[in-house]
Amino acid sequence: MDEQNHSQPAASEEEQTPETQPYVPRPKWQIAAAWFFLLVMVLATILYYYWIALSILIMKILGIDPGYGTTGFALLEAQRGLTRLLQCGVITTPPGMEFPKRLETLYLDMDQLLKSARPEALAIEELFFGHNVTTGIGVAQARGVILLAASQMDLPVFEYKPMQVKQAVVGYGGASKHQV
C-alpha cells in the first residue's frame, strides 16, 4: 500500500528553470522606474550628441556679388548663430580686355579663391535686369562662370534675390547700394 501512495517529490526551487517557474509580476513602481531610467538615458544621449553637433559645427560660407568688371566676395564663418567675417575683397578684370578673356580671368581667380578658402557653401545674388539689359547679359555670363567654378568644387549653391540681400543686411528690401 505504501507503494501506491508514493508520488514523485516536488522539484526544489534550485531545480526549477525559468520556463517552469511561475510568472511573478513586478511591482508597478519597478516597471515605472525602469522606463523612467530608459527615457532619461535616451534623452541624455540625444542631448549629448546635439551639444557636440552645436559646439563643433562651424560652417564657412562664401558670399558672391557677381559682375564681369568687379565681383565682390565675403568669406564668413558661422557657428551657433554667430557670424564672423574671415575675408572680403573683389575680383576685377580690366575694362579694355576682350570679354572672353575677362570671363577666363574671373573663372581662374574664382577657382583659386574657392580652393584657398574651402567654403562649405556658396551664396550668390540672383540677377536683376534693370534698365541696361546689355550689362545684365554680361553679368549673367560672369555669374555662369562663377556657378561653373562652384559646381566643379561640388559646393551647394544658394541663390538670393537682391531685395532679400538688402533686407538681411540693412533691414529694408528697397535700400540703395550706398546703404548696403
One Martini backbone bead per residue (centre of mass of N, CA, C, O) as a GRO file, in nm:
protein
  180
    1MET     BB    1   0.055   0.065  -0.018
    2ASP     BB    2   0.289   0.257  -0.009
    3GLU     BB    3   0.347   0.250  -0.317
    4GLN     BB    4   0.080   0.403  -0.415
    5ASN     BB    5   0.124   0.691  -0.250
    6HIS     BB    6   0.368   0.746  -0.413
    7SER     BB    7   0.501   1.038  -0.513
    8GLN     BB    8   0.659   1.266  -0.655
    9PRO     BB    9   0.866   1.491  -0.576
   10ALA     BB   10   0.904   1.806  -0.555
   11ALA     BB   11   1.062   2.050  -0.693
   12SER     BB   12   1.300   2.241  -0.636
   13GLU     BB   13   1.407   2.562  -0.674
   14GLU     BB   14   1.683   2.486  -0.815
   15GLU     BB   15   1.538   2.305  -1.050
   16GLN     BB   16   1.412   2.541  -1.164
   17THR     BB   17   1.310   2.697  -1.445
   18PRO     BB   18   1.194   2.961  -1.621
   19GLU     BB   19   0.969   2.779  -1.755
   20THR     BB   20   0.859   2.659  -1.462
   21GLN     BB   21   0.820   2.919  -1.348
   22PRO     BB   22   0.629   3.138  -1.221
   23TYR     BB   23   0.474   3.431  -1.278
   24VAL     BB   24   0.604   3.742  -1.144
   25PRO     BB   25   0.505   4.037  -1.094
   26ARG     BB   26   0.600   4.345  -1.091
   27PRO     BB   27   0.614   4.624  -0.962
   28LYS     BB   28   0.514   4.926  -1.078
   29TRP     BB   29   0.760   5.095  -0.980
   30GLN     BB   30   0.976   4.927  -1.136
   31ILE     BB   31   0.871   4.982  -1.419
   32ALA     BB   32   0.876   5.291  -1.405
   33ALA     BB   33   1.178   5.314  -1.339
   34ALA     BB   34   1.283   5.179  -1.597
   35TRP     BB   35   1.153   5.377  -1.799
   36PHE     BB   36   1.280   5.631  -1.685
   37PHE     BB   37   1.573   5.549  -1.726
   38LEU     BB   38   1.553   5.510  -2.032
   39LEU     BB   39   1.462   5.798  -2.098
   40VAL     BB   40   1.708   5.945  -1.978
   41MET     BB   41   1.921   5.808  -2.158
   42VAL     BB   42   1.811   5.902  -2.429
   43LEU     BB   43   1.816   6.207  -2.372
   44ALA     BB   44   2.117   6.226  -2.303
   45THR     BB   45   2.216   6.133  -2.578
   46ILE     BB   46   2.085   6.349  -2.749
   47LEU     BB   47   2.210   6.596  -2.603
   48TYR     BB   48   2.500   6.522  -2.648
   49TYR     BB   49   2.497   6.525  -2.966
   50TYR     BB   50   2.384   6.810  -2.992
   51TRP     BB   51   2.614   6.955  -2.846
   52ILE     BB   52   2.838   6.864  -3.033
   53ALA     BB   53   2.722   6.978  -3.294
   54LEU     BB   54   2.715   7.277  -3.195
   55SER     BB   55   3.024   7.305  -3.106
   56ILE     BB   56   3.149   7.209  -3.411
   57LEU     BB   57   2.969   7.377  -3.601
   58ILE     BB   58   3.145   7.501  -3.876
   59MET     BB   59   3.076   7.746  -4.129
   60LYS     BB   60   3.172   7.818  -4.460
   61ILE     BB   61   3.086   8.119  -4.642
   62LEU     BB   62   3.040   8.227  -4.979
   63GLY     BB   63   2.989   8.551  -5.093
   64ILE     BB   64   2.830   8.677  -5.401
   65ASP     BB   65   2.885   8.961  -5.629
   66PRO     BB   66   2.826   8.974  -5.947
   67GLY     BB   67   3.077   9.037  -6.213
   68TYR     BB   68   3.294   9.136  -6.483
   69GLY     BB   69   3.455   9.371  -6.341
   70THR     BB   70   3.314   9.326  -6.045
   71THR     BB   71   3.367   9.092  -5.776
   72GLY     BB   72   3.220   9.024  -5.486
   73PHE     BB   73   3.344   8.912  -5.154
   74ALA     BB   74   3.259   8.686  -4.868
   75LEU     BB   75   3.400   8.531  -4.583
   76LEU     BB   76   3.226   8.316  -4.363
   77GLU     BB   77   3.166   8.235  -4.015
   78ALA     BB   78   2.950   7.984  -3.875
   79GLN     BB   79   2.829   7.968  -3.520
   80ARG     BB   80   2.560   7.946  -3.341
   81GLY     BB   81   2.459   8.227  -3.496
   82LEU     BB   82   2.743   8.322  -3.551
   83THR     BB   83   2.930   8.583  -3.722
   84ARG     BB   84   3.238   8.586  -3.925
   85LEU     BB   85   3.482   8.768  -4.075
   86LEU     BB   86   3.755   8.657  -4.281
   87GLN     BB   87   3.693   8.771  -4.584
   88CYS     BB   88   3.746   9.033  -4.834
   89GLY     BB   89   3.658   9.136  -5.182
   90VAL     BB   90   3.792   9.158  -5.519
   91ILE     BB   91   3.728   9.088  -5.862
   92THR     BB   92   3.912   9.197  -6.142
   93THR     BB   93   3.873   9.350  -6.469
   94PRO     BB   94   3.975   9.490  -6.745
   95PRO     BB   95   3.809   9.693  -6.969
   96GLY     BB   96   4.004   9.635  -7.235
   97MET     BB   97   3.935   9.351  -7.230
   98GLU     BB   98   3.831   9.084  -7.354
   99PHE     BB   99   3.557   8.920  -7.263
  100PRO     BB  100   3.659   8.621  -7.257
  101LYS     BB  101   3.908   8.698  -7.077
  102ARG     BB  102   3.746   8.798  -6.838
  103LEU     BB  103   3.611   8.525  -6.779
  104GLU     BB  104   3.872   8.369  -6.738
  105THR     BB  105   3.979   8.535  -6.501
  106LEU     BB  106   3.738   8.491  -6.317
  107TYR     BB  107   3.758   8.186  -6.305
  108LEU     BB  108   4.050   8.157  -6.196
  109ASP     BB  109   4.006   8.330  -5.939
  110MET     BB  110   3.768   8.166  -5.825
  111ASP     BB  111   3.911   7.897  -5.809
  112GLN     BB  112   4.131   7.994  -5.613
  113LEU     BB  113   3.943   8.087  -5.387
  114LEU     BB  114   3.803   7.812  -5.337
  115LYS     BB  115   4.069   7.656  -5.268
  116SER     BB  116   4.162   7.843  -5.027
  117ALA     BB  117   3.886   7.871  -4.855
  118ARG     BB  118   3.693   7.625  -4.833
  119PRO     BB  119   3.390   7.614  -4.862
  120GLU     BB  120   3.057   7.478  -4.792
  121ALA     BB  121   2.928   7.742  -4.930
  122LEU     BB  122   2.724   7.929  -5.173
  123ALA     BB  123   2.640   8.274  -5.214
  124ILE     BB  124   2.415   8.424  -5.458
  125GLU     BB  125   2.313   8.661  -5.667
  126GLU     BB  126   2.061   8.741  -5.837
  127LEU     BB  127   1.925   8.865  -6.111
  128PHE     BB  128   1.878   9.216  -6.218
  129PHE     BB  129   1.689   9.379  -6.458
  130GLY     BB  130   1.700   9.679  -6.555
  131HIS     BB  131   1.777   9.906  -6.797
  132ASN     BB  132   2.051   9.735  -6.864
  133VAL     BB  133   2.064   9.453  -7.049
  134THR     BB  134   2.355   9.427  -7.149
  135THR     BB  135   2.484   9.411  -6.869
  136GLY     BB  136   2.315   9.167  -6.772
  137ILE     BB  137   2.441   8.963  -6.967
  138GLY     BB  138   2.732   8.981  -6.863
  139VAL     BB  139   2.662   8.902  -6.571
  140ALA     BB  140   2.543   8.627  -6.643
  141GLN     BB  141   2.811   8.512  -6.750
  142ALA     BB  142   2.970   8.549  -6.490
  143ARG     BB  143   2.783   8.378  -6.317
  144GLY     BB  144   2.832   8.115  -6.475
  145VAL     BB  145   3.134   8.091  -6.404
  146ILE     BB  146   3.092   8.075  -6.097
  147LEU     BB  147   2.905   7.824  -6.100
  148LEU     BB  148   3.111   7.638  -6.228
  149ALA     BB  149   3.327   7.649  -6.006
  150ALA     BB  150   3.137   7.542  -5.784
  151SER     BB  151   3.057   7.274  -5.921
  152GLN     BB  152   3.354   7.159  -5.934
  153MET     BB  153   3.346   7.165  -5.596
  154ASP     BB  154   3.065   7.070  -5.481
  155LEU     BB  155   2.886   7.316  -5.415
  156PRO     BB  156   2.651   7.460  -5.252
  157VAL     BB  157   2.385   7.666  -5.385
  158PHE     BB  158   2.268   7.997  -5.295
  159GLU     BB  159   1.992   8.199  -5.393
  160TYR     BB  160   1.946   8.562  -5.411
  161LYS     BB  161   1.775   8.832  -5.394
  162PRO     BB  162   1.835   9.160  -5.366
  163MET     BB  163   1.611   9.211  -5.151
  164GLN     BB  164   1.711   8.995  -4.948
  165VAL     BB  165   1.986   9.115  -4.895
  166LYS     BB  166   1.894   9.395  -4.799
  167GLN     BB  167   1.718   9.295  -4.566
  168ALA     BB  168   1.951   9.148  -4.409
  169VAL     BB  169   2.151   9.397  -4.386
  170VAL     BB  170   1.943   9.663  -4.341
  171GLY     BB  171   1.606   9.601  -4.329
  172TYR     BB  172   1.567   9.691  -4.645
  173GLY     BB  173   1.469   9.605  -4.972
  174GLY     BB  174   1.504   9.928  -5.092
  175ALA     BB  175   1.792   9.970  -5.079
  176SER     BB  176   2.075  10.109  -5.144
  177LYS     BB  177   2.400  10.061  -5.217
  178HIS     BB  178   2.504  10.257  -5.005
  179GLN     BB  179   2.352  10.128  -4.760
  180VAL     BB  180   2.489   9.839  -4.808
   0.00000   0.00000   0.00000
